[in-house]
Amino acid sequence: MPYYVYILQSLKDHKYYIGSTSNVDKRVQFHNAGLQRSTRHRIPFKLVCQEELPDKTAALKREKQMP
């Protein structure tokens, strides 16, 4: 099952957020709905980049490599 690493940019403070998920569209909606406690004060977000990886383990490893 493919997994994705994604980068969001806050339109409020222009900072980035990096995460991983199996469904990028659903995860972006989750962030923009204010349901993620760590990012709710920075909404709205736009999707800047996404990278497909073969599985969750590979996605988590790749996420940690990003600055």
Biopython code that builds the backbone (N, CA, C, O; Angstrom):
import numpy as np
from Bio.PDB.StructureBuilder import StructureBuilder

atoms = [
    (1, "MET", "N", (0.849, -1.176, 0.000)),
    (1, "MET", "CA", (0.000, 0.000, 0.000)),
    (1, "MET", "C", (0.896, 1.242, 0.000)),
    (1, "MET", "O", (1.742, 1.391, 0.882)),
    (2, "PRO", "N", (0.720, 2.125, -0.972)),
    (2, "PRO", "CA", (1.577, 3.319, -1.020)),
    (2, "PRO", "C", (1.292, 4.271, 0.138)),
    (2, "PRO", "O", (0.168, 4.362, 0.631)),
    (3, "TYR", "N", (2.316, 4.959, 0.547)),
    (3, "TYR", "CA", (2.232, 5.977, 1.587)),
    (3, "TYR", "C", (2.894, 7.223, 1.029)),
    (3, "TYR", "O", (3.699, 7.137, 0.101)),
    (4, "TYR", "N", (2.569, 8.361, 1.578)),
    (4, "TYR", "CA", (3.048, 9.624, 1.043)),
    (4, "TYR", "C", (3.662, 10.489, 2.138)),
    (4, "TYR", "O", (3.185, 10.519, 3.272)),
    (5, "VAL", "N", (4.724, 11.187, 1.773)),
    (5, "VAL", "CA", (5.259, 12.257, 2.594)),
    (5, "VAL", "C", (4.758, 13.533, 1.936)),
    (5, "VAL", "O", (4.803, 13.670, 0.714)),
    (6, "TYR", "N", (4.285, 14.459, 2.747)),
    (6, "TYR", "CA", (3.746, 15.697, 2.190)),
    (6, "TYR", "C", (4.304, 16.903, 2.923)),
    (6, "TYR", "O", (4.698, 16.820, 4.086)),
    (7, "ILE", "N", (4.328, 18.023, 2.219)),
    (7, "ILE", "CA", (4.756, 19.286, 2.812)),
    (7, "ILE", "C", (3.631, 20.285, 2.622)),
    (7, "ILE", "O", (3.155, 20.504, 1.508)),
    (8, "LEU", "N", (3.212, 20.889, 3.727)),
    (8, "LEU", "CA", (2.200, 21.933, 3.708)),
    (8, "LEU", "C", (2.864, 23.255, 4.047)),
    (8, "LEU", "O", (3.837, 23.301, 4.800)),
    (9, "GLN", "N", (2.329, 24.332, 3.482)),
    (9, "GLN", "CA", (2.784, 25.664, 3.867)),
    (9, "GLN", "C", (1.602, 26.421, 4.438)),
    (9, "GLN", "O", (0.525, 26.463, 3.844)),
    (10, "SER", "N", (1.816, 27.017, 5.595)),
    (10, "SER", "CA", (0.780, 27.822, 6.226)),
    (10, "SER", "C", (0.639, 29.138, 5.471)),
    (10, "SER", "O", (1.631, 29.822, 5.220)),
    (11, "LEU", "N", (-0.583, 29.490, 5.111)),
    (11, "LEU", "CA", (-0.824, 30.771, 4.458)),
    (11, "LEU", "C", (-0.861, 31.903, 5.481)),
    (11, "LEU", "O", (-0.894, 33.078, 5.114)),
    (12, "LYS", "N", (-0.857, 31.548, 6.750)),
    (12, "LYS", "CA", (-0.886, 32.536, 7.827)),
    (12, "LYS", "C", (0.529, 33.013, 8.175)),
    (12, "LYS", "O", (0.788, 34.216, 8.212)),
    (13, "ASP", "N", (1.447, 32.062, 8.430)),
    (13, "ASP", "CA", (2.800, 32.447, 8.844)),
    (13, "ASP", "C", (3.883, 32.005, 7.860)),
    (13, "ASP", "O", (5.067, 32.255, 8.088)),
    (14, "HIS", "N", (3.483, 31.351, 6.770)),
    (14, "HIS", "CA", (4.370, 30.920, 5.676)),
    (14, "HIS", "C", (5.388, 29.854, 6.086)),
    (14, "HIS", "O", (6.324, 29.580, 5.335)),
    (15, "LYS", "N", (5.220, 29.252, 7.260)),
    (15, "LYS", "CA", (6.095, 28.166, 7.691)),
    (15, "LYS", "C", (5.583, 26.843, 7.124)),
    (15, "LYS", "O", (4.440, 26.735, 6.680)),
    (16, "TYR", "N", (6.462, 25.843, 7.153)),
    (16, "TYR", "CA", (6.151, 24.543, 6.571)),
    (16, "TYR", "C", (5.853, 23.500, 7.638)),
    (16, "TYR", "O", (6.302, 23.597, 8.780)),
    (17, "TYR", "N", (5.081, 22.502, 7.229)),
    (17, "TYR", "CA", (4.782, 21.344, 8.059)),
    (17, "TYR", "C", (5.006, 20.105, 7.197)),
    (17, "TYR", "O", (4.535, 20.043, 6.061)),
    (18, "ILE", "N", (5.715, 19.130, 7.728)),
    (18, "ILE", "CA", (6.001, 17.890, 7.002)),
    (18, "ILE", "C", (5.313, 16.741, 7.726)),
    (18, "ILE", "O", (5.391, 16.632, 8.949)),
    (19, "GLY", "N", (4.641, 15.888, 6.965)),
    (19, "GLY", "CA", (3.958, 14.749, 7.552)),
    (19, "GLY", "C", (3.902, 13.588, 6.586)),
    (19, "GLY", "O", (4.412, 13.672, 5.469)),
    (20, "SER", "N", (3.282, 12.504, 7.017)),
    (20, "SER", "CA", (3.108, 11.340, 6.150)),
    (20, "SER", "C", (1.712, 10.764, 6.370)),
    (20, "SER", "O", (1.142, 10.868, 7.456)),
    (21, "THR", "N", (1.180, 10.157, 5.319)),
    (21, "THR", "CA", (-0.184, 9.643, 5.353)),
    (21, "THR", "C", (-0.414, 8.694, 4.177)),
    (21, "THR", "O", (0.385, 8.638, 3.243)),
    (22, "SER", "N", (-1.507, 7.961, 4.238)),
    (22, "SER", "CA", (-1.896, 7.120, 3.101)),
    (22, "SER", "C", (-2.875, 7.853, 2.187)),
    (22, "SER", "O", (-3.137, 7.391, 1.077)),
    (23, "ASN", "N", (-3.419, 8.989, 2.634)),
    (23, "ASN", "CA", (-4.383, 9.752, 1.845)),
    (23, "ASN", "C", (-4.107, 11.241, 2.027)),
    (23, "ASN", "O", (-4.542, 11.840, 3.011)),
    (24, "VAL", "N", (-3.392, 11.832, 1.089)),
    (24, "VAL", "CA", (-2.952, 13.223, 1.220)),
    (24, "VAL", "C", (-4.133, 14.184, 1.233)),
    (24, "VAL", "O", (-4.181, 15.080, 2.075)),
    (25, "ASP", "N", (-5.085, 14.020, 0.322)),
    (25, "ASP", "CA", (-6.216, 14.952, 0.265)),
    (25, "ASP", "C", (-6.987, 14.984, 1.585)),
    (25, "ASP", "O", (-7.330, 16.053, 2.090)),
    (26, "LYS", "N", (-7.248, 13.820, 2.124)),
    (26, "LYS", "CA", (-7.974, 13.735, 3.392)),
    (26, "LYS", "C", (-7.171, 14.367, 4.528)),
    (26, "LYS", "O", (-7.736, 15.023, 5.403)),
    (27, "ARG", "N", (-5.861, 14.168, 4.510)),
    (27, "ARG", "CA", (-5.004, 14.721, 5.566)),
    (27, "ARG", "C", (-4.930, 16.246, 5.486)),
    (27, "ARG", "O", (-4.926, 16.915, 6.520)),
    (28, "VAL", "N", (-4.870, 16.803, 4.282)),
    (28, "VAL", "CA", (-4.858, 18.263, 4.127)),
    (28, "VAL", "C", (-6.173, 18.845, 4.650)),
    (28, "VAL", "O", (-6.175, 19.868, 5.335)),
    (29, "GLN", "N", (-7.275, 18.197, 4.326)),
    (29, "GLN", "CA", (-8.576, 18.646, 4.838)),
    (29, "GLN", "C", (-8.605, 18.585, 6.367)),
    (29, "GLN", "O", (-9.155, 19.475, 7.015)),
    (30, "PHE", "N", (-8.020, 17.551, 6.935)),
    (30, "PHE", "CA", (-7.951, 17.398, 8.386)),
    (30, "PHE", "C", (-7.207, 18.578, 9.017)),
    (30, "PHE", "O", (-7.662, 19.159, 10.002)),
    (31, "HIS", "N", (-6.050, 18.920, 8.431)),
    (31, "HIS", "CA", (-5.279, 20.060, 8.934)),
    (31, "HIS", "C", (-6.084, 21.353, 8.807)),
    (31, "HIS", "O", (-6.171, 22.129, 9.758)),
    (32, "ASN", "N", (-6.667, 21.579, 7.639)),
    (32, "ASN", "CA", (-7.383, 22.833, 7.394)),
    (32, "ASN", "C", (-8.684, 22.955, 8.192)),
    (32, "ASN", "O", (-9.208, 24.057, 8.360)),
    (33, "ALA", "N", (-9.196, 21.851, 8.675)),
    (33, "ALA", "CA", (-10.391, 21.883, 9.530)),
    (33, "ALA", "C", (-10.029, 22.218, 10.980)),
    (33, "ALA", "O", (-10.913, 22.381, 11.821)),
    (34, "GLY", "N", (-8.734, 22.320, 11.269)),
    (34, "GLY", "CA", (-8.294, 22.642, 12.621)),
    (34, "GLY", "C", (-8.327, 21.461, 13.569)),
    (34, "GLY", "O", (-8.335, 21.648, 14.786)),
    (35, "LEU", "N", (-8.346, 20.250, 13.038)),
    (35, "LEU", "CA", (-8.447, 19.051, 13.867)),
    (35, "LEU", "C", (-7.094, 18.543, 14.365)),
    (35, "LEU", "O", (-7.040, 17.702, 15.263)),
    (36, "GLN", "N", (-6.004, 19.046, 13.789)),
    (36, "GLN", "CA", (-4.663, 18.689, 14.243)),
    (36, "GLN", "C", (-4.215, 19.744, 15.252)),
    (36, "GLN", "O", (-3.987, 20.898, 14.889)),
    (37, "ARG", "N", (-4.091, 19.352, 16.504)),
    (37, "ARG", "CA", (-3.801, 20.306, 17.580)),
    (37, "ARG", "C", (-2.525, 21.106, 17.328)),
    (37, "ARG", "O", (-2.485, 22.306, 17.602)),
    (38, "SER", "N", (-1.489, 20.460, 16.812)),
    (38, "SER", "CA", (-0.203, 21.144, 16.647)),
    (38, "SER", "C", (-0.197, 22.165, 15.511)),
    (38, "SER", "O", (0.700, 23.006, 15.452)),
    (39, "THR", "N", (-1.173, 22.110, 14.615)),
    (39, "THR", "CA", (-1.176, 23.055, 13.488)),
    (39, "THR", "C", (-2.409, 23.945, 13.438)),
    (39, "THR", "O", (-2.490, 24.807, 12.563)),
    (40, "ARG", "N", (-3.360, 23.776, 14.325)),
    (40, "ARG", "CA", (-4.633, 24.494, 14.199)),
    (40, "ARG", "C", (-4.483, 26.003, 14.256)),
    (40, "ARG", "O", (-5.295, 26.718, 13.669)),
    (41, "HIS", "N", (-3.466, 26.509, 14.946)),
    (41, "HIS", "CA", (-3.282, 27.958, 15.050)),
    (41, "HIS", "C", (-2.631, 28.547, 13.796)),
    (41, "HIS", "O", (-2.459, 29.762, 13.700)),
    (42, "ARG", "N", (-2.268, 27.693, 12.835)),
    (42, "ARG", "CA", (-1.570, 28.158, 11.628)),
    (42, "ARG", "C", (-2.390, 27.986, 10.352)),
    (42, "ARG", "O", (-1.867, 28.227, 9.264)),
    (43, "ILE", "N", (-3.655, 27.579, 10.445)),
    (43, "ILE", "CA", (-4.474, 27.368, 9.252)),
    (43, "ILE", "C", (-4.784, 28.706, 8.586)),
    (43, "ILE", "O", (-4.822, 29.737, 9.257)),
    (44, "PRO", "N", (-5.005, 28.696, 7.288)),
    (44, "PRO", "CA", (-5.100, 27.579, 6.344)),
    (44, "PRO", "C", (-3.732, 27.160, 5.798)),
    (44, "PRO", "O", (-2.750, 27.897, 5.882)),
    (45, "PHE", "N", (-3.710, 25.955, 5.237)),
    (45, "PHE", "CA", (-2.514, 25.391, 4.624)),
    (45, "PHE", "C", (-2.747, 25.114, 3.152)),
    (45, "PHE", "O", (-3.870, 24.868, 2.714)),
    (46, "LYS", "N", (-1.649, 25.161, 2.393)),
    (46, "LYS", "CA", (-1.701, 24.701, 1.005)),
    (46, "LYS", "C", (-0.675, 23.584, 0.846)),
    (46, "LYS", "O", (0.383, 23.599, 1.475)),
    (47, "LEU", "N", (-1.003, 22.627, 0.005)),
    (47, "LEU", "CA", (-0.103, 21.513, -0.276)),
    (47, "LEU", "C", (0.988, 22.003, -1.217)),
    (47, "LEU", "O", (0.703, 22.504, -2.305)),
    (48, "VAL", "N", (2.236, 21.855, -0.791)),
    (48, "VAL", "CA", (3.374, 22.316, -1.577)),
    (48, "VAL", "C", (3.999, 21.166, -2.361)),
    (48, "VAL", "O", (4.409, 21.332, -3.510)),
    (49, "CYS", "N", (4.066, 19.994, -1.720)),
    (49, "CYS", "CA", (4.773, 18.868, -2.330)),
    (49, "CYS", "C", (4.274, 17.565, -1.719)),
    (49, "CYS", "O", (3.876, 17.528, -0.555)),
    (50, "GLN", "N", (4.298, 16.499, -2.509)),
    (50, "GLN", "CA", (4.026, 15.164, -1.989)),
    (50, "GLN", "C", (4.907, 14.176, -2.722)),
    (50, "GLN", "O", (5.202, 14.343, -3.905)),
    (51, "GLU", "N", (5.323, 13.148, -2.011)),
    (51, "GLU", "CA", (6.205, 12.125, -2.572)),
    (51, "GLU", "C", (5.643, 10.760, -2.205)),
    (51, "GLU", "O", (5.382, 10.489, -1.034)),
    (52, "GLU", "N", (5.458, 9.906, -3.193)),
    (52, "GLU", "CA", (4.927, 8.562, -2.956)),
    (52, "GLU", "C", (6.055, 7.601, -2.611)),
    (52, "GLU", "O", (7.108, 7.590, -3.249)),
    (53, "LEU", "N", (5.806, 6.794, -1.580)),
    (53, "LEU", "CA", (6.751, 5.770, -1.161)),
    (53, "LEU", "C", (6.020, 4.438, -1.059)),
    (53, "LEU", "O", (4.792, 4.419, -0.975)),
    (54, "PRO", "N", (6.746, 3.325, -1.064)),
    (54, "PRO", "CA", (6.085, 2.013, -1.132)),
    (54, "PRO", "C", (5.273, 1.623, 0.098)),
    (54, "PRO", "O", (4.300, 0.877, -0.016)),
    (55, "ASP", "N", (5.664, 2.123, 1.284)),
    (55, "ASP", "CA", (4.945, 1.726, 2.502)),
    (55, "ASP", "C", (5.161, 2.752, 3.608)),
    (55, "ASP", "O", (5.916, 3.711, 3.443)),
    (56, "LYS", "N", (4.490, 2.538, 4.736)),
    (56, "LYS", "CA", (4.544, 3.479, 5.852)),
    (56, "LYS", "C", (5.954, 3.600, 6.424)),
    (56, "LYS", "O", (6.391, 4.702, 6.758)),
    (57, "THR", "N", (6.658, 2.501, 6.539)),
    (57, "THR", "CA", (8.014, 2.521, 7.092)),
    (57, "THR", "C", (8.930, 3.402, 6.248)),
    (57, "THR", "O", (9.692, 4.206, 6.785)),
    (58, "ALA", "N", (8.855, 3.251, 4.939)),
    (58, "ALA", "CA", (9.678, 4.058, 4.039)),
    (58, "ALA", "C", (9.288, 5.534, 4.121)),
    (58, "ALA", "O", (10.151, 6.410, 4.062)),
    (59, "ALA", "N", (7.995, 5.806, 4.257)),
    (59, "ALA", "CA", (7.525, 7.193, 4.349)),
    (59, "ALA", "C", (8.015, 7.851, 5.636)),
    (59, "ALA", "O", (8.451, 9.002, 5.613)),
    (60, "LEU", "N", (7.951, 7.142, 6.744)),
    (60, "LEU", "CA", (8.430, 7.707, 8.006)),
    (60, "LEU", "C", (9.932, 7.966, 7.969)),
    (60, "LEU", "O", (10.409, 8.971, 8.498)),
    (61, "LYS", "N", (10.664, 7.067, 7.350)),
    (61, "LYS", "CA", (12.111, 7.251, 7.207)),
    (61, "LYS", "C", (12.400, 8.486, 6.351)),
    (61, "LYS", "O", (13.267, 9.292, 6.690)),
    (62, "ARG", "N", (11.677, 8.630, 5.253)),
    (62, "ARG", "CA", (11.875, 9.782, 4.360)),
    (62, "ARG", "C", (11.480, 11.085, 5.055)),
    (62, "ARG", "O", (12.148, 12.105, 4.888)),
    (63, "GLU", "N", (10.405, 11.053, 5.827)),
    (63, "GLU", "CA", (9.947, 12.241, 6.552)),
    (63, "GLU", "C", (11.040, 12.750, 7.491)),
    (63, "GLU", "O", (11.239, 13.959, 7.612)),
    (64, "LYS", "N", (11.741, 11.845, 8.149)),
    (64, "LYS", "CA", (12.800, 12.223, 9.075)),
    (64, "LYS", "C", (14.021, 12.804, 8.365)),
    (64, "LYS", "O", (14.807, 13.527, 8.977)),
    (65, "GLN", "N", (14.183, 12.491, 7.080)),
    (65, "GLN", "CA", (15.317, 13.007, 6.309)),
    (65, "GLN", "C", (15.104, 14.459, 5.876)),
    (65, "GLN", "O", (16.060, 15.162, 5.551)),
    (66, "MET", "N", (13.865, 14.895, 5.875)),
    (66, "MET", "CA", (13.574, 16.248, 5.411)),
    (66, "MET", "C", (13.899, 17.273, 6.488)),
    (66, "MET", "O", (13.715, 17.018, 7.678)),
    (67, "PRO", "N", (14.385, 18.437, 6.059)),
    (67, "PRO", "CA", (14.772, 19.470, 7.040)),
    (67, "PRO", "C", (13.608, 20.041, 7.812)),
    (67, "PRO", "O", (13.797, 20.911, 8.662)),
]
sb = StructureBuilder()
sb.init_structure("model")
sb.init_model(0)
sb.init_chain("A")
sb.init_seg("    ")
for serial, (resi, resn, name, xyz) in enumerate(atoms, 1):
    if name == "N":
        sb.init_residue(resn, " ", resi, " ")
    sb.init_atom(name, np.array(xyz, "f"), 0.0, 1.0, " ", f" {name:<3s}", serial, name[0])
structure = sb.get_structure()
